[in-house]
Amino acid sequence: MIMAVSFTRYGRLYYLDPGGHSPKVGDKVLVPTDTGPEVAECVWAPQYVSEDIDGLPVCQGVAGDEHLSRDEGNRRRRAEARSVSKRLIKRHELPMKVVGVDYLDADNVYTVYFSAPHRVDFRALVRDLARNLRARVELRQIGPRDEARLQGGIGPCGRDLCCATFLKDFEPVSVRMAKDQDLPVNPLRIAGACGRLMCCLKYEHPLYQEFRASAPRTGLAVDTPEGPGTVVGHNVPSDSVIVRLNDGGRRCACSKASVCAPRKAYDSAYGTEEA
C-alpha cells in the first residue's frame, strides 16, 4: 500500500506508506521530516501496487487542529518573509530575484532562495532581514533549473514541469540527444521553462541509440517484403524503417526486423553457415 502527498498545491508528489491510516483525497495528513511532522495534502488515496516498495516514510495520521493552525502560521510567516525580502532587495539595489522561502519554527530560521546572474554580496541584506524578521536568516543562490522546480509551471507539452512533480535529480542533457532524435536544434524548440535543454530529451534517448545501432542506415540498399529499395528514413517509436522502393519510387514503412541489407553486408556482419 502506498499513498502520495504534496506540500503545495500542484507541487511535487511524495510517496508514503499509509500504515494503519486511510486518508481520502484532499485530507491533510502528517508527514515525517527531519525537522518533525509537517502537514501535506493527500493527492492519491492509499492503494495497492504490484511492486514491493521498501523504505517509504510512514504517514503519521490525519492532521489535527493544532497542526493545521501551526501550518497556517508558518505559511503566513513565509509570505511575510517573501514580502520583506523583496522590499529590502529593492532598497539595497541588488540584482536578485526571490524564488522561495522556507521557515523552521522550531529553530526560528528563515531560508530565502534567490536567483541572480552572478555572485552577489548580500551581507548587509542578511543583517537587515534578520533585524526585520527577528530571526536567523540564510540566503541561498540557486540555478535556473532549481528556480523552475521551486516556481513550477507548464511545459511545452502542456503538462506540469517534470522537475516540479516527479524528478528528484537533474541529469546532464546535451544537444547531441536532440540531434539523435531528429529534433530541430532550435533553442526555442528544445529549451524548457528554465531556459536550459529540456530534461525529457533524455527519456527516449537510449531507445534511439539502440534502434540506430541495429537498423540499416539511411542510403543503404535493402530488401523488403514489398521489393528492393533504399532506406530514406527511420521511425523509431514504431520500430520501422522508411524505404523508397526501386519499382516506381513508392515509399513504404517496414518493420525493422523485416528489412534485410544486401547479402554481402549480411554475410560480413553474421558470417556464412556451411551446409
N, C-alpha and C positions, 0 to 999 in steps of 0.2 A: 504494500500500500504506500502510495506517495501522494503528496499534495503540492501545490505551487502557490506562492505568495508573492506580493510585490509591496515594497515600502512606499512607492509613489504610484499614482495612477498612470497606467500605461508605461511603467518603468520596467526594469529588468526583473525576470522571474527567478525566484529562488525555490529550490525543492526541499521539502521536509518530509520526515517520517511522521504521520499523524499521531502515532502512538495509540492511546485509547480514546482519542477525541474524534469527533465527526462534524467539523465546521462546514457550513454551507458557503456557497459563493457570495462574496460581499461581507462576510463576517470578519471582524477584527480579531486577530489571534496574536499570541505572544511567540516571538522567535528568539531563540538563544543567540546572543552575540558575545564578543569578547568583553564588552562593557555592560553586560546584563541583558535581560529580556527587553526586546523592542517590539512595538506594535506594527503589524503589517496587515494587509488586506488579503483574504483568501481569494485567489483567482481561479484555481482548479480545486474542486472538492476532492477529498480522498478517493482514490480509485486504484484498482489492481493493475499491475504491469507484468508483462511476461518475463522480463529480465530480473535477475537477482541483483538488487542495488544495496550496497552496504555503506556505512559511514555517513548517512544523512543526519543532520541535526534533527532532534525530536521536538515537535510542536509542544509548547508548554501550556496549551489550553486557550480558551477564549479570553480576550482581554476584558478586564473589569472596569468599573467606572474610574477607579484611581489611576489605572494605566492609561485610559483614554484621556483623562484630564492632564496627566503628565505629558503625553504625546502632543496634545494640543498646545500646551505651554511651550514645549520645545519648538514647535512649528512657528509660533509667534516670535520666539527669540531668534530663530534663523531668519525670518522675514525682516525683523528689525535690524539684525546684523548686516544683511544684504543692503538695506537702505542706507545705513550709516556708512558702510564701506564705499558705496558709490559716491556719497556726498563728500567724504574725505579724500577719495582719489581725485575727484574733480578739484578740490581745494588745493591739493598738493601738485596738481597738473602732471600726473603720472600717466604714461601710455599703457594703462591696464584695463582689463575688462573682467568684471566679477562673473564667474561661471556658476559657482555653487558655494554653499555654506553648510558646514556640519557643526553640531553643538553637542557636547557631552556634559549633561547637567551634573553628573556625579563629580567631575573634576572642574566644572565651570570653565571649560576650554572651548573656544571657537576655532574652527579651521576654515579659512577662506581660500577657495581655489580660484585662481585667476589665469588669464592668458595675456601674453604680451609679445610683441615682435622681437624683443631682445631681453637681456637680463635687466632687471630694474632694482634700483637701490630703494627699498621700501622701509628702511629702519625707522625713519621719522613717522611714517604712516602706521607702523605697528604700535608705536607708543601712543599715538592719538586714538587708535582703535581700542587699545586696552583701557585707556582712560575713559572713553565714552561708553564702552560696553561693560566696564567694571569686571573684567575677566581676562584671563590669559588668551592671547590671540596668536595663531600661527598662520602664515601666508605660504601657500604652495603654488608654484607656477606649473601649469600643465600644457601639453602639446595640443595640436589641432584635433587629433583623434580622441583624446580624453575629453576635450571640450564637447565634441559631438556626442560622446557617450553620456555625459552628465546632462546636457541640454535635451537630448532626444530629438526626434523629428521623423520625417517621412523620406524614404529614399526614392530614387528614380523608378523603382519597381512598384511604387505605391504602397509599400508595407513599412512598418516601423523599422528604424535602423537596427541592423543586426547587433551593433556594439551596445545599443541601449536595451536590448532584450535578452539575447542568449549568449553572445560571445564573451568569453572570460579573458582571453589573451589575444593580443594583436600579433598576427603572424606576418612575416615580410611578404610584400606583394610587389611584383616587378612588371614593367611594360612588356617583357617577353611573354608573360602569361596571356596578356591581351592579344598579342600577335599570334600565339599558338592557337587561340580560339577564333581567329579570323575576325576580330573585333576592330573597329576603326580606332587608330591610335590618335584620338582626339581628346584632349583633356576635358572638354565639356561632356563627352560621352562616357568616359571611363572613370571619372572622379566622383567621389561621394560628397556628402554634405560637409565633410571636414576639409575638402579641397585636395585630399590625397587620393591615391588609387583605391577603388572600391575593394573592400575585403572579400566580397563574393567572387572576385576574379579567381580566387584560389580554390573555390569549392569544386569546380568541374575540371580544373587543370590536369589532375592526374588521369582523368578519363581521356582527355585529348592526347596526352602523351602516350598512353597505352595504345590508343587507336592508331596514331601515326607510326608507332613502332612496328605494327603488323600489317597495315593497309598499304596497297600499292600507291606509289607517289603520283602526283599529277604529271601528265605527259607520257606515262608508261602505257605501252600496248598490252592489252589484256584480252582474255576470252571470257565471255559471259554466257548465261543461258540463252540470251537473245542474239548472240553472234559476237564476232570480234569487234574491238573498238579501242578507244583511247580514254584514259582517265582524265576528266576535266574538273573534278571537284569531289569533296567529301561532305558527308552529313553525319557528323559524329553522334548526335543524340539518337538517331535512328540506326546507327551502326551500318551505314550503307555508303556506297561509292557511286558517284555520278559518272556515267560513261557515255561518250559520244560514239555511236555505232558507225562502222565503216560503210554500212549499207544505208545510204541516204542521209547520213549525218544526224539521225534522230538520237535524242538523249534519253537515257533510261537510268533509273535508280536501282541498283542491285545490292543485295546483301554482301557484306564484305567476305563472308565465308564462301559465296558462290562465284566470286571473281578470281580468275586464275591468271597469273602472268604467263608469258611465253614459256615453253617447255625448257628452254635453255636456262632461263632465270630460275625456274623451279628446281631443276636438277642441281644448279650451283648452290642453291640455298639448302636443299634437303638431301642431296645425293641421289644416286640411282640405285634401284633394287635389282639384284641379279636374279634371274629366274632359276 
